[in-house]
Amino acid sequence: MAHPEYFVAFEDHLGSTLEAFAAHLRSMPKKVVGTVQLSELCSMADHPNGLYFYFDDQDVLWYVGKSTSRSFIERVPSHFDQRKDAWFNTLPKRIMAVCSIAEYTDAHALGLSLRLVLVGVRSKQTAIRMESVLRSYLQPHLNAGKARGHTGQEALSTYVT
């Protein structure tokens, strides 16, 4: 099965800089989270590890996540359980806190309207490292990492472990 158009393999961009890779992520096709089919997530079985990015309709980055212990098919939907007290509802809960939204159902709906980009990463350690680097460099709205002085000119290959 072919990968969906909102998927990119990290290893295909090792010659890019952090800045160029970030620009590529912003410019590539995205899929509204609420319309993602499980079969699309299944098509990434050849990339057991990866990163996922949630953008709004203005291409503002809201969230960077990693999928290393669970596949995309398990990890991505886990953010959107309709039960407010579910084990892993961090995304709607963060939306509630950051956006001052009082109702869980409203935050859940906003989360489902975000647009998804998937990045397959062959190495688990590289996926873990890249999530930290990209959260620091890109400063997503809901889970920005501590600024670590990335200039954007660093080659992605320097982060491969």
Secondary structure, 3 states (H helix, E strand, C coil): CCCCCCEEEHHHHCCCEHHHHHHHHHHCCCEEHHHCCHHHHHCCCCCCEEEEEEECCCCCEEEEEEECCCCHHHHHHHCCCCCCCCCCCHHHHHHHHHHCCCCHHHHHHHHHHCEEEEEEECCHHHHHHHHHHHHHHHCCCCCCCCCCCCCCCCEHHHHCC
